């Protein structure tokens, strides 16, 4: 398409150039023939080598008038022909220049305003030069000086028009937006740029109305531009009740937004908590659009997808409410059930196997539930510790640093535990444990275990032996250990007694 258009313009320019050049070359021959062959038959004789100057014998007022008409005709004709030649050349050259600029900049469309202004400057300069060659005796400076008052009057009358023109030139030089971009102008509207001319800009609003703003007004406004072909972002706000899990809500909303048409898959939607309000968690989801001109339709589709996702997954939109909490009489029964569930989990931990049912129940009463969001660190390597954790739901990853690089050495899930050596001996954490998704853990602290050890010293021996055997097993699986089982047990027991202050 571009190649055929270029060929068409090139052929047109060549044809015009050849025709105009031929006519201009032929005009002196025509003038010579008229002066030497045709007009002398009517008593008009011209001086040799002069341009339409009569000889003294044939010069009179009437003949001079006719000759002046001939001379002016040829001067005006030459001016017209030269201007046609200049106009065709300037148009073709500006086409080539802007075609190269378009290819280098990668823009899809460029307004003709700048091209028109530059062409007019060339035309005016060329006209004055050609006019001066044909009428060398005319003083153009005097004409301009005499018309200064007229120029002032015209300038005042065209003040608004000239303001639009120069503002349009400034806009074209800066090019803050192109045809097809979405622009927002405060207190005026938002829409897609359709045309940019010397007078103003036409914007098609999202209500399919045409907004026309003059360049002089537009140059004074703050304009927000969403470039065509760029990944422009939009956001939708919503809220949920405090009883709904933030991690689960973010995951559901992110997936619902990704399913909406026109939402780009190049960037991941960003779901974040804006505020913890008086009655709700306030959310904002930010996403990027493939086509920003469909902003309103896409926003509506995103809101619809979020609503349906909440209905499917039983997440509740919050309303302004006041909640009255009434203590349930069956709370003791619920507490008993909760303790029994925790006791069952404790029974699944090998180091608590020696505890009696009563001791396990006491430990369950002291256990505390903790919930961590995905990406949160539950424990950090090198920190002091006096507690251990049992995973109720979710998953965690165990990380260590080797040669300055973080490395995942294990992944734990429901009913797995970690941190037992910090609980029993007070050792510093040897690894960092990070929640992979929303994770609930039971925290067992030193203060809960100490009374049990003090009342039942025999259980310390058994637990110490279990821990020593576990550590020997780990050492055998990873590296050679010179310690025997008895030596390891004695070392662990000494650390436990020292940490808990036991004799």
Number of C-alpha atoms within 10 A of each C-alpha: 5 8 7 9 10 15 11 11 16 13 12 13 20 14 12 15 17 12 14 19 14 11 14 15 11 11 14 12 11 12 17 14 12 16 23 15 11 13 14 13 11 8 12 23 20 21 13 12 8 9 12 21 18 19 13 10 10 13 16 12 8 9 14 16 11 11 20 14 11 14 17 14 12 17 17 14 14 19 21 16 17 19 19 15 18 17 18 17 16 19 16 17 14 15 15 15 12 15 14 11 13 14 10 9 8 8 12 11 10 18 15 14 18 19 18 15 16 13 16 14 10 14 16 11 11 17 16 13 14 17 20 15 13 17 14 11 8 12 10 14 9 9 10 12 11 11 12 11 11 11 13 11 12 11 13 11 11 12 12 14 17 16 18 22 21 16 22 27 20 15 20 21 10 9 12 14 19 22 20 20 20 26 23 17 14 11 7 9 14 20 22 25 21 17 17 22 19 24 21 19 18 19 26 20 18 16 9 10 10 15 17 15 15 21 26 20 12 17 16 9 13 10 15 14 17 19 18 20 12 13 18 18 16 16 14 15 14 17 20 20 17 16 10 14 13 18 16 16 17 19 11 17 22 19 15 21 27 19 14 18 13 18 26 20 13 10 12 15 22 15 22 15 15 14 12 12 11 10 16 19 20 19 19 18 20 16 24 22 23 19 18 24 19 12 19 12 12 20 20 12 19 23 18 14 19 20 17 13 18 17 12 9 11 10 19 15 16 15 11 7 9 8 6 6 6 6 7 8 8 8 10 10 10 12 12 13 12 13 20 16 12 22 21 13 19 24 16 14 13 13 17 17 16 17 20 12 12 11 19 24 19 17 23 23 17 17 21 13 15 14 16 18 19 17 15 16 16 17 21 18 16 12 13 14 22 20 21 20 24 26 22 20 17 20 20 26 19 21 20 18 14 8 7 7 8 11 13 13 11 11 15 18 16 16 17 18 20 17 23 21 21 22 23 28 21 20 18 17 19 19 20 20 25 22 23 19 17 19 24 20 24 23 18 23 21 18 14 16 19 16 14 18 19 15 10 13 13 11 18 20 18 18 22 23 20 19 20 22 17 14 17 20 12 12 13 12 10 9 8 9 12 9 10 11 14 12 12 19 23 15 13 23 22 15 18 23 18 14 18 19 10 13 8
